[in-house]
Amino acid sequence: MKKLIAVVLSLVMLLSIAVLPASAEGKGKILYLSNLNSGAQYEFYVAYLNMMAKELGYTVEIVYGDTFNDPAGNLKNVKNAYTSDVVGLISCMDGGLINIMEEYPDLWVVGFFSDFDAVYTKDESGAYTGTSAAVLDKDHYLGLMGDNYISGITLGEAYAQEVIDRGFKRVATCIFPAYAYPKHTVADAGFRAYIAKYNETAAEPIEVVGDATVLNFSPLETNYFFEDGHDNLDCIVGFCAGTTFVYPTVVEAKAMGICREDMQIITGGFDNDPDLMADCGDDKNIIRLTTAAFESIIWPMALIDAAISGHMYKDYPGNKSQLDSGIMVINSTEKFEAVINNSPMGATNDADRLGKAQASWEDMKNYFTSVNPDASYQALTEYCQSFAVEGYMK
């Protein structure tokens, strides 16, 4: 009787295993070291990662990066989350990345939604000099897809062309400190050079008023508009997160009557606060936002899955890649409405967020080598860089 029971139990166990879906195989846990802890982009990234992980057989755990990208803080947070089943790390933080990889040498690591200056900064000779540059010597580091434009020059020139296209004649710029965001300083220089070149042949030259205002992670102060020339600006260009650090002060300054009523803002990032979103458009305070295409997060998940599963892309070029993401240029009322109404940024629950994404699992799965062994790294990259605001315009 005992033998019969044992046989029956064995059969039940075998049948149970046989009917488990592929997504329940338990390939391990992937940590997501996030530079966000709230907001529409954060909520979408978490939902999208969990969807992809479930289809591929992983679980995902969110780890919040140190507020100041401090190496010790990031290492501590990863250590606190690390368990024996962790197999990969998608990191939006570069502070201490080399320390994390040395602590966990078998951990596959890929970068996303950051410039990774601590990894990719070079000196005049072209040598990598960042504090975490040594990760480029690690075979478990897989590369980076950044937060919109990697090149500060390209970003600066894009914003300068927007100023020219809008017909603005008096503009000023805001940046974060160079020690934390060197790209902002480069972008500001690129912006000014592009405007200077335009002015060589312009019938009405554009004036860039004063040096860039450095916001040390605190909002623009209202006394800014009492400084020479700032009360008569057509536009403020915020290379920093202008929705948070410039926009509220502009609203306050207009209410106080200390700046032009028609002054507008060009900046980056995204915030789905209803009041702010209602103030975006051609005749509103914010006329352009530039941010990473939301679906670009497919790229780091595909890379880390390829490494973990042992099916790396045959055309994988190596781990030194520092790539632009897909880029969302939201610079018209129609485009703002499309993002607010048709994209995951306007959703209120995960099902809606996933339903509004430009790519479902069925759309993306053949770019994953664990699903399609013939998948191409080049095709994956082009796919993830192809997402744009136009995909939400119906």
N, C-alpha and C positions, 0 to 999 in steps of 0.2 A: 504493500500500500504506500509506504513511504517513497519507494522508487517511482511509483506511478505519479504521485504528487510532484516529485522532483522533475519528472519528464514533462508534465503538464506546465509547471512553472517555467521551465526552460523554453518550451514552445511559445508561451505567452510573451516571454521576454524577447525572443527572436522576432516574433510578429510585431511587437511594439517598436523594435529598432527598425524593422523593415519599412514601416509606414511613416517614420519620422521624415518630415520634409528636409530638403538639403540645407535650408537656412537654420536648422536646429542642430547641425553637426557639431557646433561648438569649436570653432577655429581659434578662439581666444578673444581677448579684449583689446580694443584700440582706444588709447587715451587721446582726447582732443584738448590741447593746451590753448585755451581761448583768451583773446585779448578783449573780448566783450563779455558782459555778464547779464545783459538785458537788451531789450529792443527788438525790432522787427527782424533785422539781419541775424542776430543771435538766435532767435526763436526758429527761424527758417533753417539755419545751418544745423541746429540740433535735430530738427525733424528730418531733414534730408539725409544727414549722416546715419541716423537710426534706421531710416528706410533702406539705404544701401547696405548697411551692416547686416540687417536682418536677411536681406536677399542673399548675401554672400556667406552668412554663417558666423558673423562676429557679434560681439556686443560693443557698445561705445560708452565710455565714461567721460564726462566733462570735468576738466581740471581748470580752475581759474588761474590765469597768469598773475604774477605780481603786478600791482598797479603801476609801479615805476619800472617794470621790466628788469628788476634787480636779479642778478644771477643766483644769489643765494636763495632768494624768495621763490624763484621758479623751480630750482632744484628741490627745495623743501616741499613745494606743493606736489610735484611729481612723485617724490618719495612717499608722501602721505597717501597717494592714490595707487601706488604700484603694488600689484599682487602677482603671484606666480603665473597667472594666466595672461598677463599683458604681453602682447606681441608687437605692438606698433604704437607710434606717436605721431599724430598730425599736430604740428606746432605753429601757432600764430605769434610766438614769442621767441626772440633770439638770445635774450640775456641768459647766460649760463648754459647755452645749448651744448657746448663742448663738455661741460661738467656732467650734464645729464647723460650724454652718450658714453662718457668714460665710466660713469657709475653703472650703466646698463649697456654693455658692449654688444649684446645680442638683440637689442631693440632696433627695429627698423624705424627711421625717422624721415618725415617729409615736411616741408614748410609750406605755409599758405597764409594769404591775407596780411602780408607784412613785407617790408623791403629787405629784412634780414641784414641790416648794415653791419651787425656784429660778425657776420659771416663773410660778406662780399665786399667790404670796403678794401680798396686797393691804394697803394702809394704810387708815386710818379713812375716807378719802374714796372708797375703792373703786378707787383706782389700783393697777395692778400694779407692785410694787416689787422683785420678785425679781431676782437677778443675771443670770438668763437670760430675764427677762420679754420682752425684745425679740424673741424667737422668735415671739411672738403677732402681730408685724407682718410676718412672713414668709409669703408665700403657699405656700411649700413645707413649712410645718409643718401637721400634720393633726389634732392633738388628742391626748388621753390617755385610756386606760382604766386605772384605777389598781389598787392592791393592796387588795382588798375595799372597806371603807368609805372614801370620801374624807373625809367629815366626822369630825373627832375627837369632836365632841359625840355623833354617832350611835353611834360605836364605844363611847364611855364609857357611854352609856345602855344599850346592848345587854349589856355586861358587868355593869352594875349590876342589870339585870333578872335575869340569870343568878344573881347572888348572892342576890337576893330569892327567886327560885324555889327555890333550894337550901336556904333557911332558915339561911344563915350569919349570925352575929351579930357576929363580930370579924374584920375583914379589913384588909389593907394592900396598897399598890400599889407597883409598880416601873416606871420609865420610862427611856428613853435621854435624853441631854442635849437641851435645847430647841434648841440651835444646829444640831443634826443632824436631829432629829425633832420639830419643833414640834407635830405632831399629837398626840404622846404627852402633852404638857403640857395641851393642849386636852381630850383624852380623859379625863385624870385629873380635870380640873375638871368636865367633864360627868358623870362617874361620881359624884363627891362631891355635886354638885347634885341628881342623881336620887335618891341615897340620902337626902339631907337632906329632899327632898320626901316620900319614902316614910315617913320617921321622924315626920312631922307627925301622922300618923294611925295609926301602927303600935302594936300592943299591946306588942311587944318591939322597940325600935329597934335599928338596926345601928350598930356603932361602926367607923368607919374610923380605924385606929390611926396617928397621926403623919402627917407629910408624905410625899409620894411619895419612895421611895428612887431616886436617880439612879444608874444603872449606866453608867459611862463606857466602854462597850464591853468590860467585864470582868465576870466572874461575880459574883453575889451572894456576899458573904463569910459564913463561918459565924458570925462574931461578931455578925452581924445579929440572931441569935436570942438574944443576951444583952442586947440593947437593950430598953428598957421596953415591955412588952406584946407583944413579938414571939414569946415562947415559948408564947403561948396563942392563936395565931391559928387561925381555922377555915379561912382561905383566903388565898392571895397572888394578886392580880390583876396579871399582867405585861403591860403594854401594849407592852413590848419583846419581843424574841424569847425568850420564857420557856423554850422547850424547850432552848435552849443556855445561857442566862445565869441561870436560876432553878432549873430542875429538878434539875441535878446537885447543887447545894448543899442542896436540900431532902432529897434521898436521903441525903446525908452527915449532915445534921443529925438526921434520924430515927434513923440508925444510932448516932449519938452520944447520943441521948436528950435533945437540947436543944430540941426543939419537940414539938408534939402529934403523936402517931402517926397521927391521922386528918386532919391538915391536907392541903388539896388546892390545886390550881393551875388558874387560868383564864388562858389566854394565846392567842397567835396563832402563825402559821407552821405548818410541817410538816417532820417529820424521820422518815424511814422506818427509823431504827435499830431493829433487832428488840427490843432490851431496852427502849427507850423506848416503842415501840408496845405492848409487852406490859403497860406500866404506864399505859395510857390506858383510861378507862372509868368507870362510875358509882362503883365502889368502889376506884378506883386513885388514884395521885397526880395525874394530869392528867385533869380532868373536862370540859374544853372547849378545843378549838382552833378558831380562826377564820382562814381563809385565802382567797385568791382562788380561784374555781373554775378548775380547771386548763385547761378548754377555752376560757376567755375569750380566749386568745391568738389565736383566730380573728379577732377584731376588728381588731387592728393589721395583720395580714396582709391582710385584705380591704380596709382603707383604703389601704394603701400600694400594693396591686395596682391599685386603682381609679385612683389618681393616676398611677402609672407608665404604665398602659395608655391613659390619656386618656379613661376612661369613669367619671368621678366620679359619685357618686350624685346623682340629680336633687334629692333632698331633703336633701342635705348642708348642715348649718346653719352651717358655718364652723369655724375652727380653734381656737376658745377652749374647746371641750368638755373638761371634766375629770370623767370619769364613774366611778361605782362599777363594779367588775367584777361578774361573778357571784360569789356569796358562799357559801363552804362553812362551815356552822356544824355542827361535829362535837361533839356534847354528850351522847352516850349510848353505852353499850357496843355497842348494835346499829349505830349509825352509825360508830363506830370500826372495828368488824369489817367493815362494808361497804367502807370506804375501804381498809383493809388488804388485804382479800381480792378485791374486785371492781373496784377502780379502778387506773389506771396507776401509782399510788404503790406498789403491792405487786408490780409487775412486775420482771422481771430482765433483759429484753431488749427491743429496740425493737418487734419484731413483737407481743409481748405487750402492751407499752404502748399501741400503736396500736389493738390489738384490744379493749382494755378502756376506751378513751375513750368518752365519751357521744356523740360525733359522728364518723362516718367522712366521707371526702371526698364520698360520695354524699349524705350528710345535709346537708352544709354548702355544697356547690358553688353552689347557686342563690342564695346570699346574696352572691356575688361578681359584680360588674358585668361583668367580662371574660368571664364564662360566661353570665350572665343580665343583659342590658342594662336590664331593668325592675326589678332588685333595688333594695330600699329601705334607706336608711341607718337609718331608724327600726326596721325589721324586723330588720336585722342586729344593732343594739344590743340590742333586746329579746331576741333569740335568745341572744346571748352573755351577757346578764345572767340568763338563765333557768336556767343550769346550777347545780345544787345537789347536796348529798350524797345527797338522795333518789333521784337518778338511778342510783346504784350499789346501791340496796337492792333485793334480789331475793327 
